[in-house]
Amino acid sequence: MKAIVQDRYGSADVLELRDIEDPVVGEDEVLVRVRAAGAGPDVWHFMTGRPFIARPVIGFRGPKERVRGWDVAGTVEALGANVTAFEVDDEVMGEARGSFAEVAVAEADKLVRKPARLSFEEARRFPSPASRRSRRCARDRSGRGSRSSWSAHPAGSGHSRCRSRRSSALG
């Protein structure tokens, strides 16, 4: 498969399009055919290797993860043995390691179904409902007998809001 690969830290000039081996899907993972990928500040930090204090985690002399990208929108290509939430050909969005490639691996709980009204390009811009911020929002707003949901500003400006809908036995 083709991927944008990085072997050393630096500016965008260190990124190179080339063939690499297809990733292997674990039991709780999903293989996503990438239709759109997002590039946020985190991608720049990993590409440049800055701040230097992050190097013990991301790699001292060069990046541990050679394929950049995190935000993804695409279609499910394959499922791990323990994944029941999705089927092959489902349209999904969320977080996947190495999304700057033709296919990327994602943990199943980091993906959600892409709303039909969004294009793949629009879907990759939104912080995923599976993201840390959204999970925290749901945890903070939810209480006994309530359901929380996440929604993004329709203009794709990065604004999001938490909504909590109280459910009651009385209706």
C-alpha positions in Angstrom: 0.0 0.0 0.0 1.0 3.6 -0.4 1.6 5.8 2.7 3.3 9.1 3.6 6.3 7.9 5.6 8.8 9.8 7.8 12.2 8.4 8.8 13.6 11.4 10.5 12.4 14.6 12.2 12.1 17.8 10.4 9.9 20.0 8.2 7.3 18.7 5.7 10.3 17.9 3.4 11.0 14.8 5.5 7.7 13.2 4.4 7.8 10.8 1.5 5.1 8.9 -0.4 6.2 5.2 -0.8 5.0 1.6 -0.6 4.9 -0.1 2.7 3.4 -3.4 4.0 -0.2 -3.5 4.9 -1.0 -3.2 8.6 -2.2 -6.2 10.6 -5.5 -6.0 12.4 -5.6 -7.0 16.0 -8.6 -8.7 17.7 -10.1 -5.5 18.9 -9.2 -3.4 15.9 -10.7 -2.3 12.6 -8.9 -1.8 9.3 -10.2 1.4 7.6 -9.8 2.3 3.9 -8.9 5.9 4.3 -11.0 8.4 2.3 -9.9 11.5 4.2 -7.4 12.2 6.9 -6.9 15.2 9.2 -3.7 17.0 10.0 -3.8 18.9 13.3 -1.0 20.4 15.5 -0.3 17.0 16.9 0.9 15.8 13.5 3.3 18.7 13.3 4.7 18.0 16.7 5.4 14.4 15.8 6.9 15.3 12.5 9.3 17.9 13.9 10.1 16.0 17.1 9.3 19.0 19.2 9.0 19.7 22.0 12.2 17.7 22.7 10.8 16.5 26.1 8.4 14.3 24.1 11.3 12.3 22.5 11.4 9.6 25.1 7.8 8.7 24.0 7.9 9.5 20.3 11.5 8.4 19.6 14.9 9.9 20.4 16.7 9.9 17.1 13.8 9.4 14.8 10.0 8.7 15.0 8.9 5.4 16.4 5.7 5.7 14.3 6.8 6.2 10.7 3.3 6.9 9.2 1.8 10.2 10.3 -1.9 10.9 10.8 -4.5 10.4 13.4 -8.0 11.7 12.3 -9.6 9.5 9.8 -12.8 9.1 7.8 -13.3 6.0 5.6 -14.9 2.6 5.1 -14.4 -0.5 7.1 -12.2 -3.0 5.2 -11.6 -5.7 7.8 -12.6 -6.5 11.4 -10.7 -8.1 14.3 -12.2 -11.2 15.8 -13.7 -9.4 18.8 -15.3 -6.4 16.9 -19.1 -6.6 16.7 -20.0 -2.9 16.4 -19.2 -2.6 12.7 -19.5 -4.5 9.5 -17.3 -4.4 6.4 -18.2 -1.4 4.2 -19.6 0.7 7.1 -18.6 4.3 6.7 -16.8 5.4 9.9 -14.9 8.4 11.4 -12.6 8.7 14.4 -9.0 8.1 15.3 -6.7 5.7 13.5 -2.9 5.3 13.8 -1.2 6.2 10.5 -4.1 7.7 8.7 -1.8 9.2 6.0 -2.0 5.9 4.2 -4.4 4.0 1.9 -5.5 1.9 4.9 -5.1 2.5 8.7 -5.7 0.5 11.8 -8.0 1.8 14.5 -9.2 0.6 17.9 -12.9 -0.2 17.5 -13.9 2.0 20.4 -12.1 5.0 18.7 -14.5 4.9 15.7 -18.2 5.8 15.2 -20.4 5.5 12.1 -20.1 8.5 9.9 -23.4 10.5 9.6 -24.7 10.2 6.1 -25.1 13.9 5.8 -21.4 14.5 6.1 -18.9 13.9 3.3 -15.7 12.1 4.2 -13.8 15.4 4.0 -16.2 17.0 6.5 -16.1 14.0 8.8 -12.4 14.0 9.2 -12.4 17.6 10.4 -14.5 17.0 13.5 -13.1 15.8 16.7 -14.4 12.3 16.8 -17.2 11.3 19.2 -14.7 8.7 20.3 -12.1 11.3 21.1 -10.9 12.0 24.7 -12.7 15.3 24.8 -16.0 13.8 23.8 -15.7 10.9 26.2 -14.8 13.3 29.0 -17.8 15.5 28.0 -20.1 12.4 28.2 -18.7 11.3 31.5 -19.0 14.8 33.0 -22.5 15.4 31.8 -24.0 12.0 32.4 -25.5 10.9 35.6 -27.8 8.1 36.6 -30.7 7.8 34.1 -29.2 10.2 31.5 -27.6 9.9 28.1 -25.1 12.3 26.7 -24.2 13.0 23.2 -21.6 15.0 21.3 -22.2 17.3 18.5 -19.9 19.5 16.4 -20.6 22.9 15.1 -22.0 22.4 11.6 -19.6 24.9 10.0 -16.6 22.7 11.0 -15.1 25.5 13.0 -13.9 23.1 15.7 -16.5 24.3 18.2 -18.3 21.5 20.0 -20.8 21.3 22.7 -22.1 18.7 25.2 -25.7 17.9 25.4 -27.3 15.9 28.1 -30.8 14.4 27.7 -32.4 13.2 30.9 -34.4 10.1 30.5 -37.1 9.3 33.0 -39.2 6.3 33.8 -42.2 8.8 33.8 -41.5 9.8 30.2 
